[in-house]
Amino acid sequence: MKNILLGLLLFSGCAFAQEKAAADSVLVRNTLGEVIITSTPIQDKLQRIPAAVNVIAAEDFQRGDQLSIANELNKNPGIQMQQGALNTSRISIRGLGARSQYSTNRVKAYIEGIPLTTGEGETTLEDIDLNLIQRMEIIKGPASSSYGAGLGGAINISVIKPERSTIKLNGLAGAYGLLKSGITAALADDKTAGFVSYNHLEKDGFRANSNYNRNTLTGFARTQINAASTLTFFGNYTRVKAFIPSSVNEETLQNSPENAAFTWGQAQGYESYDKALAGISYAWNINANHTWQTSVFANYRDGYEPRPFDILDEDSYAFGIRSTLKSQFSFFNLLAKSSIGVEYFDEHYQAQLFNNLYEENDGNGSLQGDRFSNQEQDRKYLNLFAQLSLQLSPKLKADVGLNYNHSRYRLNDYLNEANIDNSGVYTYPRIFLPQAGLSYEAASDKFIYASVSRGFSLPTVAETLTPEGAINPEIKPETGMNYELGLKAQWLDKKLYTELALYTVQVTNLLVAERVGDDQYVGRNAGATDHNGIEFFIHYRGKLSPEWSLQPYGSLAINDYSFDEFVDNDENYNGNDLTGVADQVINLGLDVAFQNRFKININYRHTGSIPLDDANSLYSDAYNLVNLRGDYNFTLFNEVKTQLFAGVNNVFDTNYAAQVLPNATGFGGAAPRYYYPGEPVNFYAGLNIDLF
């Protein structure tokens, strides 16, 4: 680790020494460091923000198969998205959320200001079609001064904003029965812009019991009401039916990864749901120094999931409001910017559990039996947040922020097989979350920053209940302090951009999942963890000639995550490596383009070994993946813009685990099922058409 860090510092130092002085001309503007970040409480250029923020643009998502955001997310240091299937994934940031069993629950996400995160803290990003994403911004570490619960960080997604009226078609076909198609109709004039888009995705999958089918309908509209105000609408409807092959043991991973877990295959387990979300946002430029924006939103989900151990029938609906006032003013003759706001979220959730009689169904899969549980939960939270930015000198900027959170939930138990009413109300302790940061321009376009922030994450619905289904009043939110020091710098006439970050996150009241049955878990607080790491990112934008452009990029994450205080069932795990996250991740990539007609992208990713249990008795194997894609852009009939593309995933047919299940336990003498096998080498080809 020391040698790698020394090499990074030497690289940066050499580039600094060799850089020639250059005028800040228009020709070199709009480089990565000068991208305006909109998801932070106070907008500023990326390189001037005293926090670790990564940006993924629309063109970046065109470097893969357009099925999942995982390929691009994993290129950013400190972010790991493990994806065992199109409907099964887990995102962790700096190791936070790595021990979650099946979902993302330490990262908060928004799309066009509408929360994608449920009231229990679970985030799902798989339902968004990549062709509609304009930009994704990821704030790493606690972002509580503006977003509340989300110890790992926050993800903000913006959809495309049409600049002209057009109709776009997209199609994709590939291995394992992959078929994708879509149509987007856009309208734009001087005051109004919007689109309506329908997209369909289906895939047989390379594993048994892994068929996937998704349909989405998305709409966006923005209109200029007058010179000072705008009104924006966003809505998305998704229908999914996705079979679940689940995880397998090591022998199956190595010898027959195409198999599903036996019980899931016998039950033909799957999840299906209809989900809708919508929001309206009003923005008012009160004057040159004050802007007020308010969004109201609602969402609905109706889900049905047959599993070997039961059948879950659930539905939820939620509504909320988020309002912010942003200002700039003079404070003791210093330029100051502020952001104050409120977010309120109210969610109602109902879940019924039925016996699954698949063993009595003559091999025809799941069969719903008697209901044995019927519960409702009402979850509410209130966030009040404020942030102030002071320009202390032309080169020194200070940010301070504070968030107040109040969360509570109510459980109504209408049916319990033990005839015990587990109804109750629980209010989490009110929590204040401070944040502070400094950014200093040490040399032209070379910024050093330091920050400290506190964050928290709430337990999920499952984690709040005892094995008997009652509220566990002893469970507490996870809390953590993040300390960070970093460098953001542009070199070589702004063609080269680099970031270096050193951080430590100290987590207390660690939430752990205790297995109480086959694929069944409850949560409890069990100690503390240390998350220490180094992140490095590099991106070069250059031209070999007027016709050829070259963009190499790379990232490195070195992770030293461990249990600080953790005793479980009288077993002392102090000092052990944190379960579920790789010790190092390396990404290298190259984009080459000729006349903006031919494009080739190649990407290499190394993922280190991952501890599979808290005792560190078993680690997954490290692996290397190479993905490749080529594009050809041309015009038909002088009007129809056309793009042909084809690619290969896992070029060298590596056998690997795309996702792991921490602390899996075997039942009835069976080996633990830690692994979700990754896809073997596979191919795809597609076509995008812009009609006019």
C-alpha positions in Angstrom: 0.0 0.0 0.0 2.8 2.4 0.9 4.6 1.8 -2.4 1.4 2.5 -4.4 0.6 5.7 -2.5 4.2 6.9 -3.0 3.9 6.2 -6.7 0.7 8.2 -6.9 2.3 11.2 -5.2 5.3 11.0 -7.4 3.2 10.9 -10.5 1.2 13.9 -9.4 4.4 15.8 -8.4 6.1 15.1 -11.8 3.0 16.2 -13.7 3.0 19.4 -11.6 6.6 20.1 -12.3 6.4 19.5 -16.0 3.1 21.4 -16.6 3.5 24.5 -18.8 1.7 27.7 -17.9 -1.4 28.2 -20.1 -4.0 30.8 -20.5 -7.5 30.0 -19.3 -9.0 30.1 -22.8 -12.4 29.0 -23.9 -10.8 26.2 -25.8 -9.9 24.4 -22.7 -13.0 25.1 -20.6 -15.6 22.5 -19.8 -13.1 19.9 -18.6 -14.1 17.4 -16.0 -12.8 19.5 -13.1 -14.9 22.5 -14.2 -18.2 20.5 -14.4 -20.9 22.3 -12.3 -22.1 19.9 -9.6 -25.8 20.4 -9.0 -26.5 17.7 -6.3 -24.5 19.4 -3.5 -26.4 21.9 -1.4 -24.5 24.8 -2.9 -23.6 24.4 -6.6 -20.0 24.8 -7.7 -17.3 23.4 -9.9 -16.3 19.8 -9.2 -12.7 20.8 -8.3 -13.8 23.5 -5.8 -16.2 21.3 -3.7 -14.6 20.0 -0.5 -16.0 16.6 -0.8 -15.5 13.4 -2.9 -18.0 13.6 -5.8 -18.0 11.5 -9.0 -19.8 12.3 -12.2 -21.0 9.9 -14.9 -22.3 11.5 -18.1 -24.7 10.2 -20.7 -21.8 9.4 -23.1 -20.2 7.3 -20.4 -23.2 5.0 -20.2 -22.8 4.4 -24.0 -19.6 2.5 -23.3 -21.3 -0.8 -22.3 -24.3 -3.0 -23.0 -26.8 -0.4 -21.7 -28.5 -2.9 -19.4 -27.1 -1.8 -16.0 -25.3 1.1 -14.4 -22.9 -1.3 -12.7 -20.3 -1.1 -15.4 -19.9 2.6 -15.1 -20.4 2.9 -11.3 -17.6 0.4 -10.7 -15.1 2.6 -12.6 -15.3 5.1 -9.8 -12.9 4.5 -6.9 -14.6 3.6 -3.6 -17.9 2.5 -5.2 -18.7 -1.2 -5.7 -21.9 -2.4 -7.2 -22.1 -6.2 -7.0 -24.9 -7.5 -9.3 -25.9 -11.1 -9.2 -28.8 -10.6 -11.7 -30.6 -7.7 -13.3 -32.9 -7.6 -10.3 -30.4 -8.4 -7.6 -27.6 -6.0 -6.7 -25.9 -4.2 -3.8 -24.1 -0.8 -3.9 -21.6 0.0 -1.3 -19.6 3.2 -1.0 -16.4 3.0 1.0 -17.5 -0.3 2.5 -20.7 1.1 3.8 -23.6 -1.2 2.9 -21.3 -4.1 2.0 -22.8 -6.4 4.6 -26.4 -5.9 3.4 -27.8 -9.3 2.3 -29.7 -8.6 -0.9 -30.2 -4.9 -1.5 -28.7 -1.4 -1.3 -29.6 0.2 2.1 -26.8 2.6 3.0 -27.0 4.9 0.0 -29.7 7.4 -0.7 -30.8 8.1 -4.3 -32.9 10.7 -6.1 -34.1 11.2 -9.7 -35.1 14.7 -10.7 -35.5 15.5 -7.0 -37.8 12.5 -6.3 -36.5 10.0 -3.8 -35.8 6.5 -5.2 -35.0 5.3 -1.6 -37.9 3.9 0.3 -38.9 4.9 3.9 -36.9 2.0 5.2 -33.8 3.1 3.4 -33.7 0.6 0.5 -32.6 1.9 -2.9 -33.4 0.3 -6.3 -31.7 1.7 -9.4 -32.3 -1.2 -11.8 -35.6 0.1 -13.1 -34.2 3.1 -14.9 -33.4 2.8 -18.6 -29.9 4.0 -19.3 -30.8 5.7 -22.5 -32.8 8.3 -20.5 -30.0 9.3 -18.1 -28.3 12.6 -18.8 -26.0 12.6 -15.7 -25.4 10.8 -12.5 -23.6 12.5 -9.5 -22.4 10.4 -6.6 -21.5 12.1 -3.3 -19.3 9.7 -1.4 -19.5 9.6 2.4 -22.2 11.1 4.7 -24.2 13.7 2.8 -26.4 14.4 5.7 -26.3 18.2 5.6 -28.7 17.9 2.6 -30.0 14.4 2.3 -30.5 12.9 5.7 -30.2 9.1 6.1 -27.5 7.6 3.9 -24.3 6.8 5.7 -22.6 5.7 2.5 -23.5 8.7 0.4 -26.1 9.9 -2.1 -26.7 9.4 -5.8 -28.5 12.0 -7.9 -29.8 11.2 -11.4 -30.8 13.7 -14.0 -32.7 12.6 -17.1 -32.2 14.0 -20.7 -33.5 17.5 -21.4 -34.6 17.6 -25.1 -33.2 20.6 -27.1 -35.2 19.8 -30.2 -38.2 17.8 -31.4 -37.3 14.3 -32.4 -38.2 10.6 -32.4 -35.5 8.1 -31.3 -35.6 4.4 -31.6 -33.3 1.9 -29.9 -32.8 -1.8 -30.2 -30.4 -4.4 -28.7 -30.0 -8.1 -29.0 -27.5 -10.4 -27.4 -26.5 -13.7 -25.8 -28.8 -15.6 -23.4 -32.0 -14.3 -25.1 -31.3 -10.6 -24.6 -33.8 -8.4 -26.4 -34.2 -4.7 -25.7 -36.2 -2.1 -27.6 -37.5 1.4 -27.1 -39.0 4.6 -28.6 -38.7 8.1 -27.3 -40.7 11.1 -28.6 -39.3 14.5 -27.7 -40.7 18.0 -28.1 -38.9 21.2 -27.6 -39.4 24.9 -28.3 -38.3 28.2 -26.7 -40.3 27.7 -23.5 -41.2 24.0 -23.2 -39.3 20.8 -23.5 -40.3 17.2 -22.7 -40.4 13.6 -23.8 -42.3 10.4 -23.5 -40.4 7.1 -23.6 -41.4 3.4 -23.7 -38.7 0.7 -23.2 -38.9 -3.0 -23.1 -36.2 -5.4 -21.8 -36.2 -9.2 -21.7 -33.5 -11.8 -21.1 -33.5 -15.6 -20.5 -30.3 -15.4 -18.5 -27.5 -17.9 -18.5 -28.7 -19.5 -15.3 -31.7 -21.7 -14.7 -34.7 -19.8 -13.3 -33.4 -16.4 -14.3 -35.9 -15.1 -16.9 -36.3 -11.3 -16.7 -39.0 -9.1 -18.3 -39.3 -5.4 -17.8 -41.5 -2.6 -19.3 -41.1 1.0 -18.5 -43.0 4.2 -19.4 -41.3 7.5 -18.6 -42.3 11.1 -19.1 -40.6 14.4 -18.5 -41.8 18.0 -19.2 -40.5 21.4 -18.3 -42.1 24.7 -19.2 -41.1 28.3 -18.6 -44.1 29.9 -16.9 -42.5 33.4 -17.0 -39.1 35.0 -17.0 -38.6 34.1 -13.3 -40.2 30.7 -12.8 -40.4 27.2 -14.3 -42.6 24.1 -13.7 -41.2 20.6 -14.1 -42.9 17.1 -14.2 -41.3 13.7 -14.0 -43.0 10.3 -13.9 -42.0 6.7 -14.3 -44.0 3.5 -14.4 -42.3 0.1 -14.3 -43.7 -3.5 -14.5 -41.2 -6.3 -13.8 -41.3 -10.0 -13.5 -37.9 -11.5 -12.7 -37.2 -15.1 -11.7 -34.6 -15.6 -8.9 -31.9 -18.2 -9.3 -30.4 -17.1 -5.9 -26.9 -17.9 -4.6 -24.9 -21.1 -4.9 -22.1 -22.9 -3.0 -18.5 -22.9 -4.1 -18.7 -26.3 -5.9 -21.6 -25.1 -8.1 -19.8 -21.8 -8.8 -16.8 -23.7 -10.1 -18.4 -26.6 -11.9 -22.0 -25.7 -12.9 -22.6 -21.9 -12.4 -25.6 -22.1 -14.7 -27.6 -23.9 -12.1 -30.1 -22.2 -9.7 -30.1 -22.9 -6.0 -32.1 -26.1 -5.6 -35.0 -24.8 -3.5 -35.4 -21.7 -5.6 -35.4 -23.8 -8.8 -38.0 -26.2 -7.3 -40.2 -23.3 -6.1 -39.6 -21.4 -9.4 -39.1 -18.4 -7.2 -39.5 -14.9 -8.6 -40.5 -11.3 -7.9 -43.0 -9.3 -9.8 -44.1 -5.7 -9.2 -45.8 -2.7 -10.6 -44.2 0.5 -9.5 -44.9 4.2 -10.3 -43.4 7.4 -9.1 -44.1 11.0 -10.1 -43.3 14.5 -9.0 -43.9 18.2 -9.8 -41.3 20.8 -9.1 -41.7 24.6 -9.1 -38.6 26.8 -9.3 -38.7 30.6 -8.8 -35.8 33.0 -9.3 -37.0 35.5 -6.7 -34.2 37.9 -7.7 -30.6 37.8 -8.8 -29.6 36.5 -5.3 -32.4 34.2 -4.2 -33.9 31.0 -5.8 -36.6 28.9 -4.2 -37.5 25.4 -5.4 -40.2 23.1 -4.1 -41.0 19.5 -5.2 -44.0 17.4 -4.3 -43.8 13.7 -5.1 -45.6 10.4 -4.6 -44.8 6.7 -5.4 -46.6 3.4 -5.4 -45.5 -0.3 -5.5 -47.5 -3.5 -5.6 -45.2 -6.6 -5.3 -45.6 -10.3 -5.2 -42.6 -12.7 -4.4 -42.9 -16.5 -4.1 -39.9 -17.8 -2.2 -39.1 -21.3 -1.0 -39.8 -20.4 2.6 -42.9 -18.3 2.1 -44.8 -16.0 -0.3 -44.6 -12.3 0.2 -47.5 -10.1 -1.0 -46.7 -6.4 -0.4 -47.7 -3.0 -1.4 -46.6 0.5 -0.4 -47.5 4.1 -1.2 -45.7 7.3 -0.2 -45.8 11.0 -0.6 -43.5 13.8 0.3 -42.2 17.3 -0.2 -38.8 18.8 -0.6 -38.2 22.6 -0.5 -35.0 24.6 -0.7 -34.1 28.3 -0.7 -30.7 29.2 -2.1 -29.1 32.6 -1.6 -26.0 34.6 -2.1 -25.0 37.6 -0.2 -22.2 39.5 1.6 -21.2 38.4 5.1 -18.7 40.7 6.8 -17.5 41.7 3.3 -17.1 38.0 2.3 -19.0 36.4 -0.6 -21.4 33.9 1.0 -23.8 31.4 -0.4 -26.4 29.5 1.6 -28.9 26.7 1.2 -31.7 25.9 3.7 -34.5 23.4 3.3 -36.9 20.8 4.5 -37.8 17.3 3.3 -40.7 15.3 4.6 -41.5 11.7 3.6 -44.5 9.6 4.6 -44.7 5.9 3.6 -47.4 3.3 4.2 -46.2 -0.3 3.8 -48.3 -3.5 4.1 -47.0 -7.1 3.9 -48.8 -10.4 4.0 -47.0 -13.7 4.3 -48.4 -17.0 3.0 -47.2 -20.6 3.2 -45.5 -21.8 -0.1 -46.8 -25.3 -1.0 -44.4 -25.8 -3.9 -43.4 -29.2 -2.6 -47.0 -30.4 -3.0 -47.4 -28.9 -6.5 -46.1 -31.7 -8.6 -43.1 -29.8 -9.9 -45.1 -26.8 -11.1 -43.5 -24.3 -8.8 -44.9 -22.1 -6.1 -48.4 -22.6 -4.8 -50.0 -20.1 -2.3 -51.2 -21.6 0.9 -52.7 -20.2 4.1 -51.8 -16.7 5.3 -49.8 -16.6 8.5 -48.8 -12.9 8.8 -50.5 -9.6 8.0 -48.7 -6.4 9.1 -48.7 -2.7 8.2 -46.0 -0.2 8.8 -46.2 3.6 8.6 -42.8 5.3 8.3 -42.2 9.0 8.5 -39.2 11.2 8.5 -38.4 14.9 8.6 -35.1 16.4 7.5 -34.2 20.1 8.2 -31.0 21.1 6.6 -28.8 24.2 6.1 -25.4 24.9 4.6 -23.3 28.0 4.3 -20.3 28.6 2.0 -17.9 31.4 2.7 -15.2 32.6 0.2 -12.6 33.5 2.9 -10.1 34.6 0.2 -9.8 34.3 -3.5 -8.2 30.8 -3.0 -9.8 29.6 0.3 -13.4 28.5 0.7 -15.2 27.1 3.8 -18.4 25.1 4.0 -20.4 24.3 7.1 -23.7 22.5 7.3 -26.2 20.9 9.7 -29.0 18.4 9.4 -31.7 17.6 11.8 -33.6 14.3 11.4 -36.6 12.9 13.1 -37.8 9.4 12.1 -40.5 7.2 13.4 -42.6 4.2 12.4 -45.8 2.4 13.5 -46.4 -1.3 13.2 -50.0 -2.7 13.0 -50.1 -6.5 13.4 -53.5 -7.9 12.2 -52.6 -11.5 12.1 -50.0 -13.6 13.9 -49.8 -17.4 13.9 -49.0 -17.3 17.6 -52.1 -15.1 18.2 -49.8 -12.4 19.7 -50.3 -8.8 18.7 -46.9 -7.3 17.9 -48.3 -3.8 17.1 -46.4 -0.8 18.4 -44.8 2.6 17.8 -41.1 3.4 17.7 -39.4 6.8 17.4 -35.7 6.9 16.7 -33.7 9.4 18.7 -33.6 12.8 17.1 -30.3 13.3 15.6 -28.1 16.3 14.6 -25.6 15.8 11.8 -22.9 18.5 11.3 -20.6 18.8 8.3 -17.6 21.1 7.5 -15.1 21.4 4.8 -12.3 23.6 3.5 -11.0 24.0 -0.1 -7.8 25.8 -0.9 -6.3 26.5 -4.4 -2.7 25.7 -3.8 -1.7 26.5 -7.4 -3.6 27.2 -10.6 -6.3 24.6 -10.9 -4.8 22.5 -8.0 -7.2 22.3 -5.1 -6.6 20.7 -1.7 -9.6 20.0 0.5 -10.4 18.6 3.9 -13.8 17.7 5.3 -15.4 16.1 8.3 -19.1 15.0 8.5 -21.4 12.8 10.5 -24.0 10.5 8.9 -26.5 7.8 9.8 -28.6 5.0 8.3 -31.9 3.6 9.6 -32.5 -0.1 9.9 -34.7 -1.7 7.2 -38.2 -3.2 8.0 -36.7 -6.7 8.4 -34.0 -5.4 10.7 -36.5 -3.7 13.1 -38.4 -6.9 13.8 -37.6 -9.7 16.2 -37.8 -13.4 14.9 -41.4 -13.4 16.3 -42.3 -10.4 14.1 -42.5 -7.8 17.0 -40.8 -4.4 17.0 -37.3 -4.5 18.5 -37.1 -1.4 20.6 -33.4 -1.8 21.3 -32.3 -1.4 17.7 -30.6 1.9 16.8 -29.5 3.6 13.6 -25.9 3.2 12.4 -23.9 6.4 12.8 -20.5 7.3 11.5 -17.9 10.1 11.3 -16.1 10.7 8.1 -12.7 12.4 8.0 -11.2 13.2 4.6 -8.2 14.9 2.9 -7.9 15.2 -0.9 -6.5 16.8 -4.0 -8.3 17.7 -7.2 -6.0 19.0 -9.9 -5.9 19.7 -13.6 -2.6 19.4 -15.6 -1.2 19.7 -19.1 -3.3 22.7 -20.3 -6.4 21.1 -18.5 -6.3 18.0 -20.6 -5.4 15.8 -17.6 -7.6 15.6 -14.5 -6.7 13.8 -11.3 -8.2 13.2 -7.9 -6.6 11.7 -4.7 -8.5 11.1 -1.5 -7.5 9.7 1.8 -10.3 9.0 4.3 -11.4 7.3 7.4 -14.9 6.5 8.5 -15.7 5.4 12.0 -19.0 3.5 12.3 -20.8 2.8 15.6 -23.9 0.8 16.4 -23.1 -1.5 13.4 -26.2 -3.2 12.1 -25.6 -6.9 11.4 -27.8 -9.5 9.9 -28.4 -12.6 12.1 -29.6 -15.6 10.1 -32.6 -17.3 11.7 -33.7 -19.5 8.8 -33.1 -20.4 5.2 -32.6 -17.0 3.5 -34.2 -15.3 6.5 -32.5 -12.7 8.7 -33.1 -10.2 11.5 -31.0 -7.2 12.5 -29.2 -6.1 15.6 -26.5 -3.6 16.6 -23.2 -5.4 17.3 -20.2 -3.1 17.5 -18.1 -0.7 15.4 -16.1 -0.7 12.2 -13.1 1.3 10.8 -13.1 2.2 7.1 -9.7 3.5 6.0 -8.9 4.0 2.4 -7.1 5.7 -0.5 -8.8 6.6 -3.8 -7.1 7.8 -7.0 -8.8 8.8 -10.2 -7.2 10.0 -13.5 -8.7 11.0 -16.8 -7.0 12.4 -19.9 -8.7 14.1 -22.9 -6.5 14.6 -25.9 -6.2 14.5 -29.6 -3.6 12.5 -31.6 -4.6 14.6 -34.7 -7.6 16.7 -35.8 -9.4 13.5 -36.6 -8.3 11.2 -33.8 -9.2 11.6 -30.1 -7.8 9.7 -27.2 -9.2 9.4 -23.7 -7.4 7.0 -21.3 -8.7 6.8 -17.8 -8.1 4.8 -14.6 -8.9 4.5 -10.9 -7.6 2.8 -7.9 -9.2 2.0 -4.5 -7.2 0.6 -1.7 -9.4 -0.5 1.2 -8.5 -1.2 4.8 -11.8 -2.0 6.4 -12.0 -3.9 9.7 -14.1 -4.6 12.7 -13.1 -2.3 15.6 -15.4 -3.8 18.2 -17.5 -6.8 17.3 -18.4 -9.7 19.5 -21.1 -12.1 18.1 -22.3 -15.1 20.0 -19.3 -14.9 22.3 -17.0 -14.9 19.2 -14.6 -12.0 19.2 -14.0 -10.6 15.7 -12.1 -7.4 16.6 -9.5 -6.6 14.0 -11.0 -8.9 11.3 -11.5 -7.7 7.8 -14.9 -6.3 7.1 -17.2 -8.8 5.4 -18.5 -8.3 1.8 -16.1 -5.8 0.3 -12.9 -6.2 -1.8 -9.6 -5.0 -0.4 -8.6 -3.3 -3.7 -10.2 -2.5 -7.0 -8.3 -1.3 -10.1 -9.9 0.1 -13.3 -8.2 1.0 -16.6 -9.9 2.1 -19.7 -9.3 3.6 -23.1 -11.7 5.5 -25.5 -10.5 6.0 -29.0 -12.6 7.9 -31.6 -12.1 8.8 -35.3 -14.0 11.8 -36.7 -16.7 11.1 -34.1 -17.8 8.3 -36.4 -15.8 5.3 -35.2 -15.4 4.7 -31.5 -13.8 1.9 -29.5 -13.8 1.4 -25.7 -11.9 -1.2 -23.8 -12.1 -1.5 -20.0 -10.2 -3.7 -17.6 -11.2 -4.2 -13.9 -9.4 -6.1 -11.2 -11.4 -6.9 -8.1 -9.6 -8.2 -5.1 -10.6 -11.0 -2.7 -13.6 -10.5 -0.5 -14.1 -11.8 3.1 -17.2 -14.0 3.0 -17.7 -14.3 6.8 -17.0 -12.3 9.9 -14.5 -14.9 11.1 -12.5 -14.4 7.9 -12.3 -18.2 7.5 -13.1 -17.9 3.7 -12.4 -15.3 1.0 -13.7 -15.2 -2.5 -11.1 -15.3 -5.3 -9.8 -12.1 -6.9 -10.7 -11.8 -10.5 -10.1 -9.8 -13.7 -12.6 -8.7 -16.3 -12.2 -7.1 -19.7 -15.1 -5.6 -21.6 -15.0 -4.2 -25.2 -17.4 -2.2 -27.3 -17.2 -0.6 -30.8 -19.5 2.1 -32.4 -20.1 3.3 -35.9 -22.1 6.6 -36.4 -23.4 7.7 -39.8 -26.3 9.5 -41.4 -29.0 8.0 -43.7 -30.6 10.1 -46.4 -28.8 13.2 -45.0 -31.2 13.3 -42.1 -31.5 10.1 -40.1 -28.7 9.9 -37.5 -27.8 6.2 -37.0 -25.5 4.4 -34.5 -24.5 0.8 -34.8 -22.7 -0.8 -31.9 -21.5 -4.2 -30.8 -19.6 -5.4 -27.7 -18.2 -8.3 -25.7 -18.5 -8.7 -21.9 -16.0 -10.8 -20.0 -13.8 -11.2 -23.1 -11.6 -13.9 -21.5 -14.5 -15.9 -20.1 -13.5 -15.5 -16.5 -15.3 -17.6 -13.9 -16.1 -15.3 -11.0 -18.7 -14.3 -8.4 -20.6 -11.2 -9.5 -22.1 -10.8 -6.0 -21.5 -12.5 -2.7 -23.8 -13.2 0.2 -22.0 -12.4 3.4 -22.2 -14.8 6.3 -24.3 -17.4 4.4 -25.1 -20.5 6.4 -25.8 -24.0 5.2 -28.8 -25.8 6.5 -29.4 -29.5 6.7 -25.8 -30.3 6.0 -25.7 -28.3 2.8 -22.7 -26.1 2.0 -23.1 -22.3 2.5 -24.4 -20.5 -0.6 -22.0 -17.5 -0.7 -21.9 -16.9 -4.5 -23.9 -15.4 -7.3 -22.1 -16.5 -10.5 -21.1 -13.8 -13.0 -22.0 -14.3 -16.7 -19.5 -16.1 -19.0 -18.3 -14.4 -22.1 -21.3 -12.9 -24.0 -21.9 -10.7 -27.0 -24.4 -8.0 -27.9 -25.2 -5.7 -30.8 -27.5 -2.7 -31.1 -28.9 0.1 -33.2 -29.9 3.6 -32.2 -31.8 5.8 -34.7 -32.6 9.5 -34.4 -35.3 10.1 -37.0 -35.1 13.9 -37.2 
